[in-house]
Amino acid sequence: MKTDVAVVGGGLCGALCCWTLQAQGVECVWIRGPGRPTSAVGPGLAVPAPTDHLARVVRGLGVEACLQMWDFGCRGLELLSEVCGQLQVPYSRGVLFLPSNAVEANDLAETEELLRHHGRGIMRAFAGDPSAPSRGGQSLSQARLLESGLSFSPSVLLQALCDVLPAEICIEGSMQPGIGQASGGALLLRLDQGDPVEAEIAIVCAGAASARLVPGLSGWLWPQLGQARIVAGQLPFPAVSANWGHESYQQLEAGRVLAAGFRPDPSPDDRVEEGPPDETFQGFLARFLSLRFGIEGEAEQTLAAALSVTLDNLPLIGPLPGESRLLLATGFCGRGYAFGAAAARALAALIFSGKSTIPRILNPSRLV
Ligand SMILES: Cc1cc2nc3c(=O)[nH]c(=O)nc-3n(C[C@H](O)[C@H](O)[C@H](O)COP(=O)(O)OP(=O)(O)OC[C@H]3O[C@@H](n4cnc5c(N)ncnc54)[C@H](O)[C@@H]3O)c2cc1C
């Protein structure tokens, strides 16, 4: 099979790449790969920045680079809200951070000060719901709202995209490791079943599996198992997402709450592409729900999926060094909704117009 662009990876990033390419009239095929995408497991908390240790990130990268990253992530949020609107997938603006150790670790006051000092009123104190109960000695009224966040259901959005993308572009196969060259000079992607795909350009957005598919990525990119837990319950305030360290929470429909997260200091056991949910981490999520929201009860569902993590904790978005036709969109380090969408938008624009809008700090050229 011949095509202009092959998109490798059946998660939200791959779906949004196909969506934006199709919207620009670019011919593409979508190689979706095995199993359930990570995108179908996590809560839909999309923020245009790393939320953990934000001040440390700002100090480490410099304010200018952070603002570029912020603007880039915001373009991802715009795409998400645009697509959610068109496909009638509910979404809302605003992400609630709970006043916990995360706020201390995040140095929110310092981050706010840094960003305000540099001309952006990105964060704003949020009064919270005064009637909300105080748990663990901390009042929810101390919560803060990160205005630019977006909350949605990634599994619902992914399904909606799968439903509207033309069936004839979808290939239910898996790309095999390594990329060859076809006789006409195009990239040759071999699949585990059926004919290989010959493409002028390939976008590899296969999450953590990208490290196995593309030479040179191992050592830079690895999987980390995240977990989720769904229980019956109602969050005690109208906001839909909250964060406590590395955990996120979301009110689902029909009186269910989803809690999810990953270990800040992962053990080697977490560096796997798939695995079952484990009792220790599930116990942590259960305790948090109980302490913070008073939500008790058995899990209706427990889930585990691998997110992709990079050596410098920043996504890899753009051409692979030495092979400009091979574009990467991976290593989102738990922030794949904003940055995966931003990557889809930027890569489609790069293919369409040849112009790059990707911040240099995210460029895979740093691999060499
Ligand atoms: C518990 C948990 C909570 C999370 N919470 C958040 C959050 O609040 N906010 C946020 O932004 N992010 C969160 N994330 C991370 C987010 O889910 C990911 O960043 C995002 O899903 C990445 O999407 P993706 O499309 O890049 O990859 P994925 O959704 O992982 O999709 C990768 C795709 O590649 C396919 N694939 C694999 N191998 C091959 C192959 N050989 N050939 C072809 N295809 C292949 C897979 O089948 C899959 O379809 C969370 C993750 C987890 C696990």
Ligand as a Chemical Component Dictionary entry (heavy atoms), coordinates in Angstrom:
data_LIG
# 
_chem_comp.id                   LIG 
_chem_comp.type                 NON-POLYMER 
_chem_comp.pdbx_formal_charge   0 
_chem_comp.three_letter_code    LIG 
# 
loop_
_chem_comp_atom.comp_id 
_chem_comp_atom.atom_id 
_chem_comp_atom.alt_atom_id 
_chem_comp_atom.type_symbol 
_chem_comp_atom.charge 
_chem_comp_atom.model_Cartn_x 
_chem_comp_atom.model_Cartn_y 
_chem_comp_atom.model_Cartn_z 
_chem_comp_atom.pdbx_ordinal 
LIG C1  C1  C 0 -3.048 6.233  34.650 1  
LIG C2  C2  C 0 -2.702 7.306  33.690 2  
LIG C3  C3  C 0 -3.095 8.607  33.941 3  
LIG C4  C4  C 0 -2.796 9.608  33.029 4  
LIG N1  N1  N 0 -3.242 10.892 33.254 5  
LIG C5  C5  C 0 -3.010 11.847 32.351 6  
LIG C6  C6  C 0 -3.519 13.155 32.510 7  
LIG O1  O1  O 0 -4.227 13.454 33.465 8  
LIG N2  N2  N 0 -3.224 14.080 31.559 9  
LIG C7  C7  C 0 -2.461 13.805 30.471 10 
LIG O2  O2  O 0 -2.223 14.684 29.643 11 
LIG N3  N3  N 0 -1.982 12.568 30.299 12 
LIG C8  C8  C 0 -2.242 11.591 31.193 13 
LIG N4  N4  N 0 -1.754 10.333 30.992 14 
LIG C9  C9  C 0 -0.879 10.106 29.868 15 
LIG C10 C10 C 0 -1.668 10.010 28.613 16 
LIG O3  O3  O 0 -2.577 8.969  28.713 17 
LIG C11 C11 C 0 -0.685 9.772  27.496 18 
LIG O4  O4  O 0 0.289  10.805 27.511 19 
LIG C12 C12 C 0 -1.379 9.809  26.186 20 
LIG O5  O5  O 0 -2.362 8.837  26.171 21 
LIG C13 C13 C 0 -0.402 9.530  25.096 22 
LIG O6  O6  O 0 -1.132 9.284  23.958 23 
LIG P1  P1  P 0 -0.424 8.668  22.715 24 
LIG O7  O7  O 0 -1.379 8.709  21.581 25 
LIG O8  O8  O 0 0.896  9.306  22.557 26 
LIG O9  O9  O 0 -0.101 7.171  23.160 27 
LIG P2  P2  P 0 -1.030 5.939  23.527 28 
LIG O10 O10 O 0 -2.400 6.324  23.897 29 
LIG O11 O11 O 0 -0.231 5.140  24.490 30 
LIG O12 O12 O 0 -1.134 5.170  22.168 31 
LIG C14 C14 C 0 -0.043 4.490  21.611 32 
LIG C15 C15 C 0 -0.600 3.650  20.487 33 
LIG O13 O13 O 0 0.477  3.052  19.800 34 
LIG C16 C16 C 0 0.078  1.755  19.439 35 
LIG N5  N5  N 0 1.229  0.925  19.139 36 
LIG C17 C17 C 0 2.084  0.316  19.974 37 
LIG N6  N6  N 0 2.958  -0.438 19.307 38 
LIG C18 C18 C 0 2.665  -0.264 17.991 39 
LIG C19 C19 C 0 3.194  -0.794 16.779 40 
LIG N7  N7  N 0 4.216  -1.662 16.783 41 
LIG N8  N8  N 0 2.633  -0.429 15.604 42 
LIG C20 C20 C 0 1.585  0.433  15.578 43 
LIG N9  N9  N 0 1.045  0.949  16.693 44 
LIG C21 C21 C 0 1.572  0.599  17.875 45 
LIG C22 C22 C 0 -0.703 1.276  20.651 46 
LIG O14 O14 O 0 -1.525 0.185  20.291 47 
LIG C23 C23 C 0 -1.506 2.518  20.955 48 
LIG O15 O15 O 0 -2.691 2.518  20.212 49 
LIG C24 C24 C 0 -2.060 9.312  31.868 50 
LIG C25 C25 C 0 -1.653 8.005  31.628 51 
LIG C26 C26 C 0 -1.981 7.005  32.528 52 
LIG C27 C27 C 0 -1.551 5.609  32.248 53 
# 
loop_
_chem_comp_bond.comp_id 
_chem_comp_bond.atom_id_1 
_chem_comp_bond.atom_id_2 
_chem_comp_bond.value_order 
_chem_comp_bond.pdbx_ordinal 
LIG C1  C2  SING 1  
LIG C2  C3  SING 2  
LIG C2  C26 DOUB 3  
LIG C3  C4  DOUB 4  
LIG C4  N1  SING 5  
LIG C4  C24 SING 6  
LIG N1  C5  DOUB 7  
LIG C5  C6  SING 8  
LIG C5  C8  SING 9  
LIG C6  O1  DOUB 10 
LIG C6  N2  SING 11 
LIG N2  C7  SING 12 
LIG C7  O2  DOUB 13 
LIG C7  N3  SING 14 
LIG N3  C8  DOUB 15 
LIG C8  N4  SING 16 
LIG N4  C9  SING 17 
LIG N4  C24 SING 18 
LIG C9  C10 SING 19 
LIG C10 O3  SING 20 
LIG C10 C11 SING 21 
LIG C11 O4  SING 22 
LIG C11 C12 SING 23 
LIG C12 O5  SING 24 
LIG C12 C13 SING 25 
LIG C13 O6  SING 26 
LIG O6  P1  SING 27 
LIG P1  O7  DOUB 28 
LIG P1  O8  SING 29 
LIG P1  O9  SING 30 
LIG O9  P2  SING 31 
LIG P2  O10 DOUB 32 
LIG P2  O11 SING 33 
LIG P2  O12 SING 34 
LIG O12 C14 SING 35 
LIG C14 C15 SING 36 
LIG C15 O13 SING 37 
LIG C15 C23 SING 38 
LIG O13 C16 SING 39 
LIG C16 N5  SING 40 
LIG C16 C22 SING 41 
LIG N5  C17 SING 42 
LIG N5  C21 SING 43 
LIG C17 N6  DOUB 44 
LIG N6  C18 SING 45 
LIG C18 C19 SING 46 
LIG C18 C21 DOUB 47 
LIG C19 N7  SING 48 
LIG C19 N8  DOUB 49 
LIG N8  C20 SING 50 
LIG C20 N9  DOUB 51 
LIG N9  C21 SING 52 
LIG C22 O14 SING 53 
LIG C22 C23 SING 54 
LIG C23 O15 SING 55 
LIG C24 C25 DOUB 56 
LIG C25 C26 SING 57 
LIG C26 C27 SING 58 
# 
